[in-house]
Amino acid sequence: MSEFRIEKDSMGEMKVPAAAYWGAQTARAMSNFNISGKRLPKEFINAVAIIKMAAANANLKLKLIDEEKAYAIIKAALEIVDGKHDEQFPIDVFQTGSGTSTNMNVNEVIANRAIEILGGKLGDKGLCHPNDDVNKGQSSNDVIPTAIHISAALLMKNLVFALEGLKDSLKEKAEEFKNVIKIGRTHLMDAVPMTLGQEFSGYASQIEKSVIRFLDQEKWILELPLGGTALGTGINTHKDFAKYAIQEISEYTGIDFRQADNLFEGIAAKDGVVSLAGAMNCLSVSLMKIANDLRLLSSGPRCGIAEITLPSLQPGSSIMPGKVNPVIPEATIQVAAEVMGNCQTITIAGASSLLDLNVMMPLIADNLIYSLKLLTNICSHLSEFCIKGIKANIERCNELVDWSMAIVTPLAAKVGYDKAAEIAYKAFNERKTVKDVVKSMNILPEDEVEKIFDPKSMV
């Protein structure tokens, strides 16, 4: 048996491995784009396959394709979604900017698998043609941006779920720590007291607002430019094709997609995805702030702030016995940095929408999907392996409140700012607490001193 077969495209013949479902255009793209060795994510390929399934159903309803062929295409497309042909999508991320190579890769795999289902031999385009049948009513220019939006919408559901879990964990800690008084810090310097619960409530609010931001992005991501074909004019497609296809996509995914209000914008620009990248970037900023705060607050355990203790997950040093590091916050800040960079890449790629087509869509798809998955995973890890196991070091919190100079702040209302500052410096220079210095100066009755310096009254 020959190891290869010959397939043809509009540019001529290409040798294709005999058992491969892909054909000549995929082979040509593999030769042209041997650049990174990195393939587009499975989630994106699945989204393209969902479009092909929906297109076949739409064309069947419109009587533009016969029933047997349509069902073979649908079966082949759903096999891709089920992960049965993952090895059939070898094309590099860095390819033609429209994603035509990947669209044709999926078309060829579905066509050849459909040919096999119909009882023919691979490459027999008379039974099922990748362009005329699988790609019927479509263009790479509307399929690829549609697939970006479908994959993003599906992954956003997972991210919002993970964010809700992280938010709930932080809210639980805010409640648990509501009576733990600690010293606040501004400019990394001692400030007035607050509660540890108040500090954690701020983190919970950051994540809660991220949920709102992502839900707000849905109005852009649920718009699909399918039906616009090459430019947005809808050339070579039935006027009802998009309506039926998008209905099928919505039913299959359980997400209420709709056709884009303006197909020209949907194909030529990627502003909706750039807007989503903005929400991802903002979440990354929040996660980096929270994770870095956890690192600072848990620093020590004896020679740092040490107001909280994080769960001990693994040895922290190959040379220092007993050292344990804040590994989940450290992983979090690395993910945040990676996603911030990816969002900048998406921004630059979105700005490459010259005239009537964006030509960085594969790069957008890769960075967007990777970032959504990273954020989902790190939010789950931060919640499960870090936040839920945090303990408050109450004795340490009390010690730092008593020792702080900033606790002098309420005294300023009694003796004036300048006098209060003088007392604070005196406490610092004599290595005494502010309260002890005030008592020694006999400037206020002792019961009033105790009342002024009660940290509960300051929070």
DRENDO-1510 file (C-alpha; in Angstrom, 1 decimal, always signed):
<recs>
REC; n; res; u; v; w
REC; 1; MET; +0.0; +0.0; +0.0 .
REC; 2; SER; +1.3; +3.4; -0.9 .
REC; 3; GLU; +2.3; +5.8; +1.9 .
REC; 4; PHE; +1.0; +8.7; +0.0 .
REC; 5; ARG; -1.9; +9.7; -2.2 .
REC; 6; ILE; -2.1; +12.7; -4.7 .
REC; 7; GLU; -4.6; +15.4; -4.0 .
REC; 8; LYS; -5.2; +18.5; -6.1 .
REC; 9; ASP; -6.1; +22.1; -5.3 .
REC; 10; SER; -6.4; +25.1; -7.6 .
REC; 11; MET; -2.6; +25.4; -7.7 .
REC; 12; GLY; -1.8; +21.8; -8.7 .
REC; 13; GLU; -1.0; +18.4; -7.1 .
REC; 14; MET; +0.3; +17.7; -3.6 .
REC; 15; LYS; +1.5; +14.5; -2.0 .
REC; 16; VAL; -0.6; +13.7; +1.1 .
REC; 17; PRO; -0.1; +10.9; +3.6 .
REC; 18; ALA; -2.4; +8.1; +2.5 .
REC; 19; ALA; -4.2; +7.9; +5.9 .
REC; 20; ALA; -4.6; +11.7; +6.4 .
REC; 21; TYR; -8.0; +13.3; +6.2 .
REC; 22; TRP; -6.5; +16.6; +5.3 .
REC; 23; GLY; -5.7; +17.4; +1.6 .
REC; 24; ALA; -3.7; +19.5; -0.7 .
REC; 25; GLN; -4.3; +22.9; +0.8 .
REC; 26; THR; -3.3; +21.7; +4.3 .
REC; 27; ALA; -0.2; +20.1; +2.8 .
REC; 28; ARG; +0.7; +23.3; +1.1 .
REC; 29; ALA; +0.2; +25.3; +4.3 .
REC; 30; MET; +2.3; +22.9; +6.3 .
REC; 31; SER; +5.2; +23.5; +3.8 .
REC; 32; ASN; +4.7; +27.3; +3.8 .
REC; 33; PHE; +4.3; +27.9; +7.5 .
REC; 34; ASN; +6.8; +25.7; +9.3 .
REC; 35; ILE; +7.5; +28.5; +11.7 .
REC; 36; SER; +6.7; +27.9; +15.4 .
REC; 37; GLY; +5.6; +24.3; +15.7 .
REC; 38; LYS; +2.6; +25.6; +17.6 .
REC; 39; ARG; -0.9; +24.7; +16.5 .
REC; 40; LEU; -4.0; +26.6; +17.1 .
REC; 41; PRO; -5.9; +25.6; +20.2 .
REC; 42; LYS; -8.3; +22.7; +20.1 .
REC; 43; GLU; -11.1; +25.0; +21.4 .
REC; 44; PHE; -10.7; +27.1; +18.2 .
REC; 45; ILE; -10.7; +24.1; +15.9 .
REC; 46; ASN; -13.8; +22.8; +17.7 .
REC; 47; ALA; -15.5; +26.1; +17.1 .
REC; 48; VAL; -14.7; +26.0; +13.4 .
REC; 49; ALA; -16.2; +22.4; +13.3 .
REC; 50; ILE; -19.3; +23.6; +15.1 .
REC; 51; ILE; -19.7; +26.2; +12.3 .
REC; 52; LYS; -19.4; +23.5; +9.6 .
REC; 53; MET; -22.0; +21.4; +11.4 .
REC; 54; ALA; -24.3; +24.3; +11.6 .
REC; 55; ALA; -23.7; +25.3; +8.0 .
REC; 56; ALA; -24.5; +21.8; +6.8 .
REC; 57; ASN; -27.8; +21.9; +8.7 .
REC; 58; ALA; -28.6; +25.3; +7.3 .
REC; 59; ASN; -27.9; +24.3; +3.7 .
REC; 60; LEU; -30.0; +21.2; +4.2 .
REC; 61; LYS; -32.9; +23.3; +5.4 .
REC; 62; LEU; -32.5; +25.5; +2.4 .
REC; 63; LYS; -32.3; +22.5; +0.1 .
REC; 64; LEU; -28.9; +23.5; -1.1 .
REC; 65; ILE; -27.3; +20.2; -0.3 .
REC; 66; ASP; -28.6; +16.6; -0.3 .
REC; 67; GLU; -29.5; +14.9; +2.9 .
REC; 68; GLU; -27.0; +12.1; +2.8 .
REC; 69; LYS; -24.1; +14.4; +2.2 .
REC; 70; ALA; -25.3; +16.9; +4.8 .
REC; 71; TYR; -25.5; +14.2; +7.5 .
REC; 72; ALA; -22.1; +12.9; +6.6 .
REC; 73; ILE; -20.6; +16.4; +7.0 .
REC; 74; ILE; -22.5; +16.9; +10.3 .
REC; 75; LYS; -21.2; +13.5; +11.6 .
REC; 76; ALA; -17.6; +14.3; +10.6 .
REC; 77; ALA; -17.8; +17.8; +12.2 .
REC; 78; LEU; -19.1; +16.4; +15.5 .
REC; 79; GLU; -16.4; +13.8; +15.6 .
REC; 80; ILE; -13.9; +16.7; +15.5 .
REC; 81; VAL; -15.6; +18.3; +18.5 .
REC; 82; ASP; -15.5; +15.0; +20.3 .
REC; 83; GLY; -11.7; +14.9; +19.9 .
REC; 84; LYS; -11.5; +12.0; +17.5 .
REC; 85; HIS; -9.3; +13.7; +14.9 .
REC; 86; ASP; -7.1; +16.0; +16.9 .
REC; 87; GLU; -4.0; +15.0; +15.0 .
REC; 88; GLN; -5.4; +16.1; +11.7 .
REC; 89; PHE; -4.9; +19.9; +12.4 .
REC; 90; PRO; -1.2; +20.4; +12.1 .
REC; 91; ILE; -1.0; +24.0; +10.7 .
REC; 92; ASP; +1.1; +26.6; +12.5 .
REC; 93; VAL; -0.5; +29.5; +14.3 .
REC; 94; PHE; +1.7; +31.8; +12.2 .
REC; 95; GLN; +0.0; +31.5; +8.9 .
REC; 96; THR; -2.1; +33.5; +6.5 .
REC; 97; GLY; -3.7; +36.3; +8.6 .
REC; 98; SER; -7.2; +35.5; +7.5 .
REC; 99; GLY; -6.9; +31.9; +8.9 .
REC; 100; THR; -7.8; +30.5; +5.4 .
REC; 101; SER; -5.3; +27.7; +5.9 .
REC; 102; THR; -7.0; +26.5; +9.0 .
REC; 103; ASN; -10.5; +26.9; +7.6 .
REC; 104; MET; -9.4; +24.8; +4.6 .
REC; 105; ASN; -7.7; +22.3; +6.9 .
REC; 106; VAL; -11.0; +21.8; +8.7 .
REC; 107; ASN; -12.9; +21.7; +5.4 .
REC; 108; GLU; -10.6; +19.0; +4.0 .
REC; 109; VAL; -10.7; +16.9; +7.1 .
REC; 110; ILE; -14.5; +17.0; +7.2 .
REC; 111; ALA; -14.8; +16.4; +3.5 .
REC; 112; ASN; -12.5; +13.4; +3.5 .
REC; 113; ARG; -14.1; +11.9; +6.6 .
REC; 114; ALA; -17.6; +12.5; +5.0 .
REC; 115; ILE; -16.3; +10.7; +1.9 .
REC; 116; GLU; -15.3; +7.8; +4.1 .
REC; 117; ILE; -18.7; +7.8; +5.8 .
REC; 118; LEU; -20.4; +7.8; +2.4 .
REC; 119; GLY; -18.4; +4.7; +1.4 .
REC; 120; GLY; -15.8; +6.4; -0.9 .
REC; 121; LYS; -12.1; +6.7; -1.0 .
REC; 122; LEU; -10.2; +9.6; +0.6 .
REC; 123; GLY; -9.7; +12.4; -2.0 .
REC; 124; ASP; -12.8; +11.5; -4.0 .
REC; 125; LYS; -14.2; +15.1; -4.1 .
REC; 126; GLY; -17.1; +13.9; -6.3 .
REC; 127; LEU; -18.7; +12.6; -3.2 .
REC; 128; CYS; -18.0; +15.6; -0.9 .
REC; 129; HIS; -16.0; +18.7; -1.9 .
REC; 130; PRO; -14.2; +20.8; +0.8 .
REC; 131; ASN; -15.1; +24.1; -0.9 .
REC; 132; ASP; -18.4; +23.4; -2.7 .
REC; 133; ASP; -20.0; +21.4; +0.1 .
REC; 134; VAL; -18.3; +21.8; +3.5 .
REC; 135; ASN; -17.6; +25.5; +3.0 .
REC; 136; LYS; -20.9; +26.2; +1.2 .
REC; 137; GLY; -22.3; +29.7; +2.0 .
REC; 138; GLN; -19.1; +30.6; +3.8 .
REC; 139; SER; -15.8; +32.4; +3.5 .
REC; 140; SER; -12.7; +32.1; +5.7 .
REC; 141; ASN; -13.3; +35.8; +6.3 .
REC; 142; ASP; -16.5; +35.2; +8.2 .
REC; 143; VAL; -15.8; +31.7; +9.5 .
REC; 144; ILE; -12.6; +32.6; +11.4 .
REC; 145; PRO; -13.9; +35.6; +13.3 .
REC; 146; THR; -17.1; +33.7; +14.1 .
REC; 147; ALA; -15.0; +30.8; +15.5 .
REC; 148; ILE; -13.0; +33.3; +17.6 .
REC; 149; HIS; -16.2; +34.6; +19.2 .
REC; 150; ILE; -17.7; +31.1; +19.7 .
REC; 151; SER; -14.6; +29.8; +21.4 .
REC; 152; ALA; -14.3; +32.9; +23.5 .
REC; 153; ALA; -18.0; +32.7; +24.6 .
REC; 154; LEU; -17.6; +29.1; +25.7 .
REC; 155; LEU; -14.4; +29.8; +27.6 .
REC; 156; MET; -15.8; +32.9; +29.2 .
REC; 157; LYS; -18.5; +30.8; +30.9 .
REC; 158; ASN; -15.8; +28.8; +32.6 .
REC; 159; LEU; -13.9; +31.9; +33.6 .
REC; 160; VAL; -16.9; +33.5; +35.1 .
REC; 161; PHE; -17.6; +30.3; +37.1 .
REC; 162; ALA; -14.0; +30.3; +38.4 .
REC; 163; LEU; -14.3; +34.0; +39.3 .
REC; 164; GLU; -17.5; +33.5; +41.2 .
REC; 165; GLY; -15.7; +30.8; +43.2 .
REC; 166; LEU; -12.7; +33.1; +43.9 .
REC; 167; LYS; -15.1; +35.9; +44.9 .
REC; 168; ASP; -17.0; +33.7; +47.3 .
REC; 169; SER; -13.7; +32.5; +48.9 .
REC; 170; LEU; -12.6; +36.0; +49.4 .
REC; 171; LYS; -15.9; +37.1; +50.9 .
REC; 172; GLU; -15.8; +34.2; +53.3 .
REC; 173; LYS; -12.4; +35.3; +54.5 .
REC; 174; ALA; -13.7; +38.9; +54.8 .
REC; 175; GLU; -16.4; +37.7; +57.1 .
REC; 176; GLU; -14.1; +35.4; +59.0 .
REC; 177; PHE; -11.6; +38.2; +59.6 .
REC; 178; LYS; -14.1; +41.0; +60.3 .
REC; 179; ASN; -13.0; +41.4; +63.9 .
REC; 180; VAL; -9.3; +41.0; +63.4 .
REC; 181; ILE; -7.8; +44.5; +63.8 .
REC; 182; LYS; -4.5; +45.2; +62.0 .
REC; 183; ILE; -2.5; +48.1; +60.9 .
REC; 184; GLY; -3.2; +49.6; +57.5 .
REC; 185; ARG; -0.4; +50.6; +55.1 .
REC; 186; THR; -0.1; +53.3; +52.5 .
REC; 187; HIS; +3.1; +53.9; +50.5 .
REC; 188; LEU; +4.2; +50.6; +52.2 .
REC; 189; MET; +4.4; +52.7; +55.5 .
REC; 190; ASP; +2.3; +52.3; +58.6 .
REC; 191; ALA; -1.1; +53.9; +58.4 .
REC; 192; VAL; -4.2; +53.9; +60.6 .
REC; 193; PRO; -5.8; +50.6; +61.8 .
REC; 194; MET; -8.3; +48.6; +59.8 .
REC; 195; THR; -9.7; +45.1; +60.0 .
REC; 196; LEU; -8.2; +42.2; +58.0 .
REC; 197; GLY; -11.8; +41.6; +56.9 .
REC; 198; GLN; -12.0; +45.0; +55.4 .
REC; 199; GLU; -8.8; +44.4; +53.5 .
REC; 200; PHE; -10.1; +41.1; +52.1 .
REC; 201; SER; -13.4; +42.8; +51.3 .
REC; 202; GLY; -11.5; +45.0; +48.9 .
REC; 203; TYR; -10.1; +41.9; +47.1 .
REC; 204; ALA; -13.5; +40.4; +46.9 .
REC; 205; SER; -14.9; +43.6; +45.4 .
REC; 206; GLN; -12.1; +43.6; +42.7 .
REC; 207; ILE; -13.1; +40.1; +41.6 .
REC; 208; GLU; -16.8; +40.8; +41.8 .
REC; 209; LYS; -16.3; +43.8; +39.5 .
REC; 210; SER; -14.3; +41.6; +37.1 .
REC; 211; VAL; -17.3; +39.2; +36.9 .
REC; 212; ILE; -19.5; +42.2; +35.9 .
REC; 213; ARG; -16.9; +43.3; +33.3 .
REC; 214; PHE; -16.8; +39.9; +31.7 .
REC; 215; LEU; -20.6; +39.6; +31.6 .
REC; 216; ASP; -20.7; +43.0; +30.0 .
REC; 217; GLN; -18.4; +41.8; +27.2 .
REC; 218; GLU; -20.9; +39.2; +26.1 .
REC; 219; LYS; -22.9; +41.8; +24.1 .
REC; 220; TRP; -19.9; +42.1; +21.8 .
REC; 221; ILE; -18.7; +38.5; +21.8 .
REC; 222; LEU; -22.2; +37.0; +21.1 .
REC; 223; GLU; -22.3; +38.9; +17.8 .
REC; 224; LEU; -21.3; +36.6; +14.9 .
REC; 225; PRO; -20.3; +37.9; +11.4 .
REC; 226; LEU; -21.4; +34.6; +9.8 .
REC; 227; GLY; -23.2; +35.3; +6.5 .
REC; 228; GLY; -21.0; +38.2; +5.5 .
REC; 229; THR; -18.7; +35.8; +3.5 .
REC; 230; ALA; -15.8; +37.7; +1.9 .
REC; 231; LEU; -16.4; +41.3; +2.9 .
REC; 232; GLY; -19.8; +41.6; +4.5 .
REC; 233; THR; -21.8; +41.7; +1.4 .
REC; 234; GLY; -22.9; +38.1; +1.7 .
REC; 235; ILE; -21.8; +37.2; -1.8 .
REC; 236; ASN; -22.3; +33.5; -2.7 .
REC; 237; THR; -24.6; +32.7; +0.2 .
REC; 238; HIS; -28.3; +32.3; +0.7 .
REC; 239; LYS; -30.1; +35.3; +2.4 .
REC; 240; ASP; -31.4; +32.9; +5.1 .
REC; 241; PHE; -28.2; +30.9; +5.6 .
REC; 242; ALA; -26.8; +32.9; +8.5 .
REC; 243; LYS; -30.2; +32.9; +10.3 .
REC; 244; TYR; -30.4; +29.1; +10.2 .
REC; 245; ALA; -26.7; +28.5; +10.9 .
REC; 246; ILE; -26.5; +30.8; +13.9 .
REC; 247; GLN; -29.7; +29.2; +15.3 .
REC; 248; GLU; -28.0; +25.8; +15.0 .
REC; 249; ILE; -24.9; +27.1; +16.7 .
REC; 250; SER; -26.9; +28.6; +19.5 .
REC; 251; GLU; -28.9; +25.4; +20.1 .
REC; 252; TYR; -25.7; +23.3; +20.1 .
REC; 253; THR; -23.7; +25.5; +22.5 .
REC; 254; GLY; -26.6; +26.7; +24.7 .
REC; 255; ILE; -25.5; +30.2; +24.1 .
REC; 256; ASP; -27.7; +32.8; +22.5 .
REC; 257; PHE; -25.6; +34.0; +19.6 .
REC; 258; ARG; -26.9; +36.5; +17.1 .
REC; 259; GLN; -25.8; +37.9; +13.7 .
REC; 260; ALA; -23.6; +41.0; +13.9 .
REC; 261; ASP; -25.4; +44.3; +13.5 .
REC; 262; ASN; -22.9; +45.3; +10.8 .
REC; 263; LEU; -21.2; +42.5; +8.9 .
REC; 264; PHE; -18.6; +44.8; +7.5 .
REC; 265; GLU; -17.4; +45.8; +11.0 .
REC; 266; GLY; -17.6; +42.2; +12.1 .
REC; 267; ILE; -15.2; +41.1; +9.4 .
REC; 268; ALA; -12.9; +44.1; +9.0 .
REC; 269; ALA; -12.4; +44.9; +12.7 .
REC; 270; LYS; -11.8; +43.0; +15.9 .
REC; 271; ASP; -12.9; +45.7; +18.4 .
REC; 272; GLY; -15.1; +43.2; +20.3 .
REC; 273; VAL; -12.2; +41.0; +21.0 .
REC; 274; VAL; -9.9; +43.9; +21.9 .
REC; 275; SER; -12.6; +45.0; +24.4 .
REC; 276; LEU; -12.6; +41.5; +25.9 .
REC; 277; ALA; -8.8; +41.7; +26.1 .
REC; 278; GLY; -9.3; +44.9; +28.2 .
REC; 279; ALA; -11.4; +43.0; +30.7 .
REC; 280; MET; -8.7; +40.2; +30.8 .
REC; 281; ASN; -6.0; +42.8; +31.3 .
REC; 282; CYS; -8.0; +44.4; +34.2 .
REC; 283; LEU; -8.5; +41.1; +35.8 .
REC; 284; SER; -4.8; +40.4; +35.5 .
REC; 285; VAL; -4.0; +43.7; +37.2 .
REC; 286; SER; -6.4; +42.7; +40.1 .
REC; 287; LEU; -4.9; +39.3; +40.4 .
REC; 288; MET; -1.4; +40.7; +40.5 .
REC; 289; LYS; -2.4; +43.2; +43.2 .
REC; 290; ILE; -4.1; +40.5; +45.4 .
REC; 291; ALA; -1.4; +38.0; +45.0 .
REC; 292; ASN; +1.4; +40.5; +45.8 .
REC; 293; ASP; -0.5; +41.6; +48.8 .
REC; 294; LEU; -0.8; +38.0; +50.0 .
REC; 295; ARG; +2.9; +37.6; +49.6 .
REC; 296; LEU; +3.6; +40.8; +51.6 .
REC; 297; LEU; +1.1; +40.1; +54.4 .
REC; 298; SER; +2.4; +36.5; +54.8 .
REC; 299; SER; +6.1; +37.5; +54.6 .
REC; 300; GLY; +8.2; +36.0; +57.4 .
REC; 301; PRO; +7.2; +33.8; +59.1 .
REC; 302; ARG; +9.3; +35.5; +61.9 .
REC; 303; CYS; +11.1; +38.4; +60.2 .
REC; 304; GLY; +8.4; +39.9; +58.0 .
REC; 305; ILE; +4.9; +41.2; +58.3 .
REC; 306; ALA; +3.4; +37.8; +59.1 .
REC; 307; GLU; -0.2; +39.0; +59.7 .
REC; 308; ILE; -1.5; +36.0; +57.8 .
REC; 309; THR; -0.3; +32.5; +57.1 .
REC; 310; LEU; -0.8; +30.8; +53.7 .
REC; 311; PRO; -1.2; +27.1; +53.3 .
REC; 312; SER; +2.1; +25.2; +53.2 .
REC; 313; LEU; +2.1; +23.3; +49.9 .
REC; 314; GLN; +5.7; +22.3; +49.2 .
REC; 315; PRO; +9.3; +22.8; +50.4 .
REC; 316; GLY; +10.5; +26.2; +49.3 .
REC; 317; SER; +14.3; +25.8; +49.0 .
REC; 318; SER; +16.8; +23.2; +47.9 .
REC; 319; ILE; +19.3; +24.6; +50.4 .
REC; 320; MET; +17.4; +26.2; +53.3 .
REC; 321; PRO; +15.6; +23.5; +55.3 .
REC; 322; GLY; +12.1; +24.4; +56.6 .
REC; 323; LYS; +11.6; +27.3; +54.2 .
REC; 324; VAL; +8.1; +27.4; +52.6 .
REC; 325; ASN; +7.2; +29.9; +49.9 .
REC; 326; PRO; +3.9; +31.5; +48.7 .
REC; 327; VAL; +3.9; +29.4; +45.6 .
REC; 328; ILE; +0.3; +29.9; +44.5 .
REC; 329; PRO; +0.5; +33.8; +44.6 .
REC; 330; GLU; +3.8; +33.5; +42.8 .
REC; 331; ALA; +2.2; +31.4; +40.0 .
REC; 332; THR; -0.7; +34.0; +40.0 .
REC; 333; ILE; +1.6; +36.9; +39.3 .
REC; 334; GLN; +3.3; +35.0; +36.5 .
REC; 335; VAL; +0.0; +34.2; +34.9 .
REC; 336; ALA; -1.0; +37.9; +35.2 .
REC; 337; ALA; +2.2; +39.0; +33.5 .
REC; 338; GLU; +1.7; +36.5; +30.7 .
REC; 339; VAL; -1.9; +37.6; +30.1 .
REC; 340; MET; -1.0; +41.3; +30.2 .
REC; 341; GLY; +1.5; +40.6; +27.4 .
REC; 342; ASN; -1.1; +38.6; +25.5 .
REC; 343; CYS; -3.6; +41.4; +25.8 .
REC; 344; GLN; -1.1; +43.8; +24.3 .
REC; 345; THR; -0.5; +41.4; +21.4 .
REC; 346; ILE; -4.3; +41.2; +20.9 .
REC; 347; THR; -4.4; +45.1; +20.9 .
REC; 348; ILE; -1.7; +45.3; +18.3 .
REC; 349; ALA; -3.3; +42.6; +16.2 .
REC; 350; GLY; -6.7; +44.3; +16.4 .
REC; 351; ALA; -5.1; +47.5; +15.1 .
REC; 352; SER; -4.0; +45.5; +12.0 .
REC; 353; SER; -7.5; +45.6; +10.6 .
REC; 354; LEU; -6.4; +47.3; +7.3 .
REC; 355; LEU; -9.2; +48.2; +5.0 .
REC; 356; ASP; -11.7; +45.3; +4.8 .
REC; 357; LEU; -10.1; +42.5; +6.7 .
REC; 358; ASN; -8.1; +41.9; +9.8 .
REC; 359; VAL; -5.0; +39.9; +9.0 .
REC; 360; MET; -3.9; +38.7; +12.4 .
REC; 361; MET; -6.8; +36.5; +13.3 .
REC; 362; PRO; -4.9; +33.3; +14.0 .
REC; 363; LEU; -2.7; +35.2; +16.5 .
REC; 364; ILE; -5.7; +36.8; +18.1 .
REC; 365; ALA; -7.4; +33.4; +18.4 .
REC; 366; ASP; -4.3; +31.8; +20.0 .
REC; 367; ASN; -3.6; +34.6; +22.5 .
REC; 368; LEU; -7.3; +35.0; +23.4 .
REC; 369; ILE; -8.0; +31.3; +24.0 .
REC; 370; TYR; -4.7; +30.8; +25.9 .
REC; 371; SER; -5.3; +33.8; +28.1 .
REC; 372; LEU; -8.9; +32.8; +29.0 .
REC; 373; LYS; -7.8; +29.3; +29.9 .
REC; 374; LEU; -4.9; +30.6; +32.0 .
REC; 375; LEU; -7.1; +33.0; +33.9 .
REC; 376; THR; -9.7; +30.3; +34.5 .
REC; 377; ASN; -7.2; +27.9; +35.9 .
REC; 378; ILE; -5.3; +30.4; +38.1 .
REC; 379; CYS; -8.5; +31.8; +39.6 .
REC; 380; SER; -9.5; +28.2; +40.6 .
REC; 381; HIS; -6.1; +27.4; +42.0 .
REC; 382; LEU; -5.9; +30.7; +43.9 .
REC; 383; SER; -9.2; +30.0; +45.5 .
REC; 384; GLU; -8.8; +26.3; +46.3 .
REC; 385; PHE; -5.1; +26.1; +47.2 .
REC; 386; CYS; -4.5; +29.5; +48.8 .
REC; 387; ILE; -7.5; +31.7; +49.8 .
REC; 388; LYS; -9.5; +29.0; +51.5 .
REC; 389; GLY; -6.6; +27.9; +53.7 .
REC; 390; ILE; -5.5; +31.4; +54.9 .
REC; 391; LYS; -5.2; +31.9; +58.6 .
REC; 392; ALA; -5.0; +35.2; +60.5 .
REC; 393; ASN; -2.1; +35.7; +63.0 .
REC; 394; ILE; -4.2; +37.6; +65.5 .
REC; 395; GLU; -1.4; +38.1; +68.1 .
REC; 396; ARG; +0.9; +39.5; +65.4 .
REC; 397; CYS; -1.8; +41.9; +64.1 .
REC; 398; ASN; -2.3; +43.2; +67.6 .
REC; 399; GLU; +1.4; +43.6; +68.2 .
REC; 400; LEU; +1.8; +45.7; +65.1 .
REC; 401; VAL; -1.2; +47.9; +65.8 .
REC; 402; ASP; +0.2; +48.7; +69.3 .
REC; 403; TRP; +3.6; +49.4; +68.0 .
REC; 404; SER; +2.5; +51.6; +65.1 .
REC; 405; MET; +3.2; +55.4; +65.2 .
REC; 406; ALA; +0.2; +56.0; +62.9 .
REC; 407; ILE; -2.1; +55.1; +65.8 .
REC; 408; VAL; -1.5; +58.7; +66.9 .
REC; 409; THR; -3.9; +60.0; +64.2 .
REC; 410; PRO; -7.0; +60.3; +66.4 .
REC; 411; LEU; -5.0; +62.3; +69.0 .
REC; 412; ALA; -4.5; +65.1; +66.4 .
REC; 413; ALA; -8.2; +66.0; +66.9 .
REC; 414; LYS; -7.5; +66.6; +70.6 .
REC; 415; VAL; -4.0; +68.2; +70.6 .
REC; 416; GLY; -3.5; +69.3; +67.0 .
REC; 417; TYR; -1.5; +67.9; +64.1 .
REC; 418; ASP; +1.9; +69.3; +65.1 .
REC; 419; LYS; +1.7; +68.2; +68.7 .
REC; 420; ALA; +0.6; +64.7; +67.6 .
REC; 421; ALA; +3.5; +64.5; +65.1 .
REC; 422; GLU; +5.9; +65.5; +67.9 .
REC; 423; ILE; +4.5; +62.7; +70.1 .
REC; 424; ALA; +4.9; +60.2; +67.2 .
REC; 425; TYR; +8.5; +61.1; +66.6 .
REC; 426; LYS; +9.2; +60.9; +70.4 .
REC; 427; ALA; +7.7; +57.4; +70.5 .
REC; 428; PHE; +9.9; +56.4; +67.5 .
REC; 429; ASN; +13.1; +57.8; +69.0 .
REC; 430; GLU; +12.5; +56.3; +72.4 .
REC; 431; ARG; +11.3; +53.0; +71.0 .
REC; 432; LYS; +8.1; +53.2; +73.0 .
REC; 433; THR; +4.4; +52.9; +72.0 .
REC; 434; VAL; +2.6; +56.1; +71.2 .
REC; 435; LYS; +0.1; +55.4; +74.0 .
REC; 436; ASP; +2.8; +55.0; +76.6 .
REC; 437; VAL; +4.4; +58.3; +75.6 .
REC; 438; VAL; +1.1; +60.1; +75.8 .
REC; 439; LYS; +0.5; +58.6; +79.3 .
REC; 440; SER; +3.9; +59.6; +80.4 .
REC; 441; MET; +3.3; +63.2; +79.3 .
REC; 442; ASN; +0.1; +63.5; +81.4 .
REC; 443; ILE; -1.6; +65.7; +78.8 .
REC; 444; LEU; -4.9; +63.8; +79.0 .
REC; 445; PRO; -6.8; +61.8; +81.6 .
REC; 446; GLU; -5.8; +58.1; +81.4 .
REC; 447; ASP; -9.4; +56.9; +80.7 .
REC; 448; GLU; -9.5; +59.4; +77.8 .
REC; 449; VAL; -6.2; +58.1; +76.5 .
REC; 450; GLU; -7.5; +54.5; +76.6 .
REC; 451; LYS; -10.6; +55.6; +74.7 .
REC; 452; ILE; -8.6; +57.5; +72.0 .
REC; 453; PHE; -6.2; +54.7; +71.4 .
REC; 454; ASP; -8.8; +51.9; +71.3 .
REC; 455; PRO; -8.2; +50.5; +67.8 .
REC; 456; LYS; -11.8; +49.3; +67.6 .
REC; 457; SER; -12.9; +53.0; +67.5 .
REC; 458; MET; -10.6; +53.6; +64.5 .
REC; 459; VAL; -12.1; +51.0; +62.1 .
</recs>
